[in-house]
Amino acid sequence: QVQLVESGGGLVQAGGSLRLSCAASDGAFSTYAMGWFRQAPGKERECVAAINRRGTNTYYADSVKGRFTISRDNAKNTVYLQMNSLKPEDTGVYYCAAVSTYSGNYYAIASDYNYWGQGTQVTVPS
């Protein structure tokens, strides 16, 4: 069972940047597809970015395309989310998620994932 620990959240002014990191405890990290989800108050948890296990295929929600970049370093058991040009609507709790797979697919639906981190708060004041 893999444990995921997010870091890098905080308060940032609109237009600023943050880099989230998610460290996995499992040495078989390269067998997991990974995703970043966010949940704003009163809203459903949504996938903002996902990446396949080799890092060769990615998904972005329309709302973050061109601003967010997901990447992974399998040697460091870590997935990253670089967030640029942040907007107030990016505010929420950001969760890292993992699913063990032998496919080359990414996964953009929360129910596809079976491991979750504890979340990290990102706040962009209006």
C-alpha positions as CSV (number, residue, x, y, z in Angstrom):
1,Q,0.0,0.0,0.0
2,V,1.4,3.4,-1.0
3,Q,1.3,6.5,1.2
4,L,1.2,9.9,-0.5
5,V,2.4,13.1,1.1
6,E,1.7,16.4,-0.5
7,S,3.6,19.6,0.1
8,G,4.0,23.1,-1.4
9,G,0.6,24.6,-0.9
10,G,0.0,28.1,0.5
11,L,-1.3,31.6,0.0
12,V,-0.3,33.3,-3.2
13,Q,-1.5,36.4,-5.0
14,A,-3.3,36.2,-8.3
15,G,-0.8,35.8,-11.1
16,G,1.7,34.1,-8.9
17,S,3.0,30.5,-9.0
18,L,3.3,27.5,-6.7
19,R,4.8,24.1,-7.1
20,L,3.1,21.2,-5.4
21,S,5.0,18.0,-4.7
22,C,3.7,14.6,-3.8
23,A,6.1,12.0,-2.4
24,A,5.2,8.3,-2.5
25,S,6.4,5.8,0.0
26,D,6.3,2.8,-2.5
27,G,9.4,1.9,-4.3
28,A,7.3,0.6,-7.2
29,F,6.2,4.2,-7.9
30,S,6.8,3.7,-11.6
31,T,3.9,1.3,-11.7
32,Y,1.4,3.9,-10.6
33,A,-0.5,6.4,-12.7
34,M,-0.8,9.7,-10.8
35,G,-3.3,12.5,-10.6
36,W,-3.8,15.9,-9.0
37,F,-7.3,16.7,-7.9
38,R,-8.7,19.8,-6.3
39,Q,-11.8,20.4,-4.2
40,A,-13.2,23.9,-3.6
41,P,-15.7,24.6,-0.8
42,G,-19.1,23.3,-1.8
43,K,-17.9,21.8,-5.0
44,E,-17.1,18.3,-6.3
45,R,-13.5,17.0,-6.4
46,E,-12.2,17.5,-9.9
47,C,-9.1,16.2,-11.7
48,V,-6.9,19.1,-12.8
49,A,-4.0,17.0,-14.2
50,A,-3.0,13.4,-14.6
51,I,0.0,11.5,-15.9
52,N,0.7,8.0,-16.9
53,R,3.2,5.8,-15.1
54,R,6.1,6.6,-17.5
55,G,5.3,10.3,-17.7
56,T,4.8,10.2,-21.5
57,N,1.1,11.0,-21.5
58,T,-0.7,13.8,-19.6
59,Y,-4.2,15.2,-19.1
60,Y,-5.3,18.7,-18.1
61,A,-8.6,20.1,-17.3
62,D,-9.6,22.9,-19.6
63,S,-9.6,25.4,-16.8
64,V,-5.8,24.9,-16.2
65,K,-4.5,24.2,-19.7
66,G,-1.5,26.4,-20.5
67,R,-1.0,27.3,-16.8
68,F,-0.4,24.0,-14.9
69,T,2.2,21.4,-15.7
70,I,2.2,17.9,-14.2
71,S,5.5,16.0,-14.2
72,R,7.0,13.1,-12.3
73,D,10.5,11.8,-11.3
74,N,10.3,8.1,-10.9
75,A,13.8,8.0,-9.4
76,K,12.6,10.2,-6.6
77,N,9.1,8.7,-6.2
78,T,7.6,12.1,-6.7
79,V,5.0,13.8,-8.8
80,Y,4.8,17.6,-9.2
81,L,2.2,20.1,-10.2
82,Q,3.7,23.5,-11.4
83,M,1.0,26.1,-11.2
84,N,1.5,29.4,-12.9
85,S,-0.7,32.5,-13.5
86,L,-2.9,31.4,-10.5
87,K,-6.4,32.7,-10.3
88,P,-8.8,33.0,-7.3
89,E,-10.8,30.2,-8.8
90,D,-7.8,27.9,-8.4
91,T,-8.4,28.1,-4.6
92,G,-9.1,24.7,-3.0
93,V,-7.5,21.7,-1.3
94,Y,-5.3,19.9,-3.7
95,Y,-5.0,16.1,-3.5
96,C,-2.5,13.7,-5.0
97,A,-3.8,10.3,-6.0
98,A,-2.3,7.1,-7.3
99,V,-3.6,3.9,-9.0
100,S,-1.5,0.9,-9.7
101,T,-1.6,0.0,-13.4
102,Y,0.4,-1.8,-16.1
103,S,-1.3,0.3,-18.8
104,G,0.1,3.4,-20.4
105,N,-3.0,5.3,-19.6
106,Y,-3.6,8.3,-17.4
107,Y,-6.8,8.5,-15.3
108,A,-9.0,11.6,-14.9
109,I,-11.8,10.3,-12.7
110,A,-11.6,10.2,-8.9
111,S,-13.2,6.7,-8.7
112,D,-10.3,5.3,-10.8
113,Y,-7.9,6.0,-7.9
114,N,-7.4,3.9,-4.8
115,Y,-4.7,5.9,-2.9
116,W,-5.0,9.5,-1.8
117,G,-2.9,12.0,0.0
118,Q,-4.1,14.2,2.9
119,G,-4.3,17.3,0.7
120,T,-2.7,20.7,0.7
121,Q,-4.5,24.0,0.8
122,V,-3.9,26.5,-2.0
123,T,-5.5,29.9,-1.6
124,V,-5.5,32.7,-4.2
125,P,-7.3,35.7,-2.8
126,S,-9.6,37.7,-5.1
